[in-house]
Amino acid sequence: MRAVEWCAKNAPAGVREAIALVRAARPDAAVRTYACVDQCALCARQPFAIVDGQVVTAPTPERLARDLVAAIDAASGGADSGSRTT
């Protein structure tokens, strides 16, 4: 299963909520929280997380969760493709 990394400093943007949704949808995904992931300019603007080295951004936590699930599925070769939303 693919790794999702997120910056604890981005929590006020709603990433914590997005990660909770991702964990519910893809419980096998490895989720790692870091104090900083060196994306400060992005972190100040919007919710984001990283899936296997690729930055995923979205305007809302709900959209970020959907996009992260899609990125996890794509990185896993399309596993659970029927449950992806775009």
Contact map, one row per residue, 1 for C-alpha under 8 A:
11100000000000000000000000011100000000000000000000000000000000000000000100010000000000
11110000000000000000000000001100000000000000000000110000000000000000000100110000000000
11111000000000000000000000001111000000000000000000110000000000000000000100000000000000
01111100000000000000000000001111000000000000000011110000000000000000000000000000000000
00111110000000000000000000000011110000000000000011100000000000000000000000000000000000
00011111010000100000000000000011110010000000000111000000000000000000000000000000000000
00001111111000000000000000000000111110000010000010000000000000000000000000000000000000
00000111111000000000000000000000111100000000000000000000000000000000000000000000000000
00000011111100000000000000000000001100000010000000000000000000000000000000000000000000
00000111111111100000000000000000000000000011011100000000000000000000000000000000000000
00000011111111110000000000000000000000000000000000000000000000000000000000000000000000
00000000111111100000000000000000000000000000000000000000000000000000000000000000000000
00000000011111100000000000000000000000000000011000000000000010000000000000000000000000
00000000011111111100000000000000000000000000001000000000000110000000000000000000000000
00000100011111111110000000000000000000000000001110000000000010010000000000000000000000
00000000001001111111000000000000000000000000000000000000000000000000000000000000000000
00000000000001111111100000000000000000000000000000000000000011000000000000000000000000
00000000000001111111110000000000000000000000000000000000000011011000000000000000000000
00000000000000111111111000000000000000000000000000000000000000001000000000000000000000
00000000000000011111111100000000000000000000000000000000000000000000000000000000000000
00000000000000001111111110000000000000000000000000000000000000001000000000000000000000
00000000000000000111111111100000000000000000000000000000000000001101100000000000000000
00000000000000000011111111111010000000000000000000000000000000000000000000000000000000
00000000000000000001111111100000000000000000000000000000000000000000000000000000000000
00000000000000000000111111100000000000000000000000000000000000000000100000000000000000
00000000000000000000011111111000000000000000000000000000000000000000100000000000000000
00000000000000000000011111111000000000000000000000000000000000000000000000000000000000
10000000000000000000001001111100000000000000000000000000000000000000000000000000000000
11110000000000000000001001111110000000000000000000000000000000000000000100000000000000
11110000000000000000000000011111000000000000000000000000000000000000000000000000000000
00111100000000000000001000001111100000000000000000000000000000000000000000000000000000
00111100000000000000000000000111110000000000000000000000000000000000000000000000000000
00001111000000000000000000000011111000000000000000000000000000000000000000000000000000
00001111000000000000000000000001111110000000000000000000000000000000000000000000000000
00000011100000000000000000000000111110000000000000000000000000000000000000000000000000
00000011100000000000000000000000011111100000000000000000000000000000000000000000000000
00000110000000000000000000000000011111110000000000000000000000000000000000000000000000
00000000000000000000000000000000000111110000000000000000000000000000000000000000000000
00000000000000000000000000000000000111111110000000000000000000000000000000000000000000
00000000000000000000000000000000000011111111000000000000000000000000000000000000000000
00000000000000000000000000000000000000111111100000000000000000000000000000000000000000
00000000000000000000000000000000000000111111110100000000000000000000000000000000000000
00000010110000000000000000000000000000111111111100000000000000000000000000000000000000
00000000010000000000000000000000000000011111110000000000000000000000000000000000000000
00000000000000000000000000000000000000001111111000000000000000000000000000000000000000
00000000010010000000000000000000000000000111111100000000111100000000000000000000000000
00000000010011100000000000000000000000000010111110000000111110010000000000000000000000
00000100010000100000000000000000000000000110011111000011110000010000000000000000000000
00011110000000100000000000000000000000000000001111100011100000000001000000000000000000
00011100000000000000000000000000000000000000000111111111000000000000000000000000000000
01111000000000000000000000000000000000000000000011111111000000000001001100000000000000
01110000000000000000000000000000000000000000000001111100000000000000000000100000000000
00000000000000000000000000000000000000000000000001111110000000000000000000000000000000
00000000000000000000000000000000000000000000000001111111000000000000000000000000000000
00000000000000000000000000000000000000000000000111101111100000000000000000000000000000
00000000000000000000000000000000000000000000000111100111110000010011001000000000000000
00000000000000000000000000000000000000000000011110000011111000010010000000000000000000
00000000000000000000000000000000000000000000011100000001111110110010000000000000000000
00000000000000000000000000000000000000000000011000000000111110110000000000000000000000
00000000000001000000000000000000000000000000011000000000011111110000000000000000000000
00000000000011101100000000000000000000000000001000000000011111111000000000000000000000
00000000000000001100000000000000000000000000000000000000000111111100000000000000000000
00000000000000000000000000000000000000000000000000000000011111111110000000000000000000
00000000000000100100000000000000000000000000001100000001111111111111000000000000000000
00000000000000000110110000000000000000000000000000000000000011111111100000000000000000
00000000000000000000010000000000000000000000000000000000000001111111110000000000000111
00000000000000000000000000000000000000000000000000000001110000111111111000000000000011
00000000000000000000010000000000000000000000000010100001000000011111111100000000000000
00000000000000000000010011000000000000000000000000000000000000001111111110000000000100
00000000000000000000000000000000000000000000000000000000000000000111111111000000000111
00000000000000000000000000000000000000000000000000100001000000000011111111100000000000
11100000000000000000000000001000000000000000000000100000000000000001111111110000000000
00000000000000000000000000000000000000000000000000000000000000000000111111111111100100
00000000000000000000000000000000000000000000000000000000000000000000011111111110000000
01000000000000000000000000000000000000000000000000010000000000000000001111111100000000
11000000000000000000000000000000000000000000000000000000000000000000000111111110000000
00000000000000000000000000000000000000000000000000000000000000000000000011111110000000
00000000000000000000000000000000000000000000000000000000000000000000000011111111100000
00000000000000000000000000000000000000000000000000000000000000000000000011011111100000
00000000000000000000000000000000000000000000000000000000000000000000000010000111111100
00000000000000000000000000000000000000000000000000000000000000000000000010000111111100
00000000000000000000000000000000000000000000000000000000000000000000000000000001111100
00000000000000000000000000000000000000000000000000000000000000000000000000000001111110
00000000000000000000000000000000000000000000000000000000000000000100110010000001111111
00000000000000000000000000000000000000000000000000000000000000000110010000000000001111
00000000000000000000000000000000000000000000000000000000000000000110010000000000000111
